[in-house]
Amino acid sequence: MITLKLIKMKYLQAFKLFYKIVEKFRISELQQIAKTFSITSIFLLSYLVTSQGTETIPNLDFSGNGPLFLSKDLMHADILQVESLLRENYVRFPIIEKSGVKWESAIQSLLDQLSKNKNPILTHHFQKKLIKSLEFTNDGNLRTDLFIKNRHYVLRVEPKVAFFSGIRLAHDNGRFRVLPTMNFYKKIVNHWYDGCKTQQEIFFPILPLRQSEEIFMMGQQANRQLEPLDCIFENDSGEKQKILLPLLIPEAELNQPETPVYDYISGRTPYIRWYRDANSEDITVKEFHKLARKLRKSSTLIIDVRGNRNGSFAFFEKWLKHYTRNHWKNVIVKERHTIPIIKGLLNRVQWNLHHSSMRLLIGQDQLEQKSLQLKALGKHLREKGIAEKWIETKFIFNGNRNSPKWNTRLIVLANQHCGNGCQFLAALTKQIPQGVLIGSNTGPFPKNTSGPIFQLKHSRIMLSFSHRLHLNHQAKSVSPSGYIPDYWLFPPMDIQDIQRFASKNTNSL
C-alpha cells in the first residue's frame, strides 16, 4: 500500500522534473505548460492515492522460490490483494455485482475459513481454497498459477456442466409428470414430481416428440461429481415414493486432427458435420463450398459443430458467403484498458516470452512488438490523464451479394468444445427467426489466451482473468459459460431424434 510519505516523495520528484523542463522553454510557452502540468499533477496525485501500488507491481517471478507455507497474516494480505485486483481490473466484476452477488461475502467467507487454521498452511492448499472461493463467478477464465520447487500448479474456476438423471418429465398443468423411459425407473412412470431434498434440481428443456409438448430432463449443474438426487414422486392416488437418482455427465465429443473436414448426410433435412478447418486449396474444402451452393434451397438445415474446438470464424465465413447474401453480427468485443491492466498485459507478454521456448506459438519479435504497443498505450493514458479506455471491435458477417437471401430454418448442434466458428453459429441461431441451438452450453467464452496476469505479493501465486467482454447482437454480455441451448441433448438422444424433431416441427418455430 502506498504511504503518504511515498506520495509526497513521488510528487516532489515530479515537480523537480517539471522545473528542469521549464528552464528549456521561453516565458511565452510557460502558461500552456503550467496549465498542462496542473491538470497532470492533479491526476498524478489522484493516481498515486488510488492505484494501490500499481506502479510497483513487480515482474513475474518464475523461480519457484516462494514460500512453501503461509502464515495467517500473509494469507490475509494476499486475499485483500486479490479482492482489490478483481474489483479494479476484472471486467465482469460489476456485472456479477449487479446480479446480486456479494463479493464481500465471498471474500469474508474465505478469510473466516482460513482464520481457523492456527498453523501455517501449504501455499498450494491456499491456492486451492482461493480458486474454490471464486467458483461463484462460473468464469473459466479465472486462473491461478503457482511455481514452487520445480512444480507448476495450475488451477482455474471449472465451468459447470449439466448432469442428467435419465428422468424425462412433461410439464402438465403446472406440475411435472414422469414419462416412460427405456429401462429406467419404471415404477415411477406417470407419477408426479413432488420435490427433491437438495432443492437444487434443474429442469433442462429437451426435444419434444410433438409440437405442443414441453419436455424436460431432470438434473443439476455443477463443476464436480454430485451425490444422487434424493427425490419424492407420487401417483394420482397420493401415494409417495422416495427414490435416489444418480447423476451422469454426457460425453463431450472432441474432434481429432485426423477427422475429415466435414461429413454430409442428404435427405429431407440435410445434415452437415463440420469437424475442422483446412487449407482453402484443399479439394475437400472446395467440395465443402460447392455443397453450400447446392443446399441454398433447403427449407431446413442441420449443422453439427460439436467438438470443433479450433474451427475458425474466417473458415466458416467463406462457406456462408457461398450460401447467402445476408448480414449478421457475430460478436462485439469490448476490451478494457487501465494502467494496472496494461501492467498485467505486460506481465502476460513476459509469461509468453518465458514459455515461448517450450511452445513456440508466438514469435519473440511479435511479443516484443506487443510489449512496445502496450507501453505506448500506457504512456498515452498517463499523458492524457485517462483513467479507463474501452476498445470495441465488431465482428460482422457480410454475405455475398451474388448469393440468395437466407430462407432456411437453421438447427445448430454444439457442445462446450466450441471454437470461434462454432460460437458464431450459436450466435446466429439467436438472430434468425427460425434458429434453434441444441446440445449444451458452448463453453468458456471468451477463452482467456491473452488476459492480464498479476502476482500476489506473499504467496507468489499468479492470478489471471479476461479483460474482454463478448456482447451478443443485442449488445448484452454473453455468459462466460457461452450460449445456452434452446434444447439440451442427453443420451440416448442422437441425430435421428433431431432429424425427427426437424421434420415434425416445421411450422412450430
Secondary structure, DSSP 8 states (H G I E B T S, - for coil): ---HHHHHHHHHHHHHHHHHHHTTS-HHHHHHHHHHHHHHHHHHHHHHHHSSSGGG------S--S-SEE-HHHHHHHHHHHHHHHHHH-TTHHHHHHTT--HHHHHHHHHHHHHT--S-EEHHHHHHHHHHHTGGG--TT-EEEEEETTEEEEEE----EEEEEEEEEEEETTEEEE---TTS-GGGTT-EEEEESSS--EEEEE--SSTT--EEEEEEEESS----EEEEEE-TT--EEEEEE--B--------TTS-SEEEE-SSS-EEEE-----TTSHHHHHHHHHHHHTTT-SEEEEE-TT-TT--HHHHHHHHHHH---EEEEEEEEEEE-HHHHHHHHHHHHHHHHHHHHH--S-HHHHHHHHHHHHHHHHHHHHHT-S-EEEEEEEEEE--TTS-----EEEEEE-SS--HHHHHHHHHHTTSTTEEEEES---SSS--SS--EEE-TTT--EEE---EEEE-TTS-B--TT----SEE--TT--HHHHHHHHHH-TT--
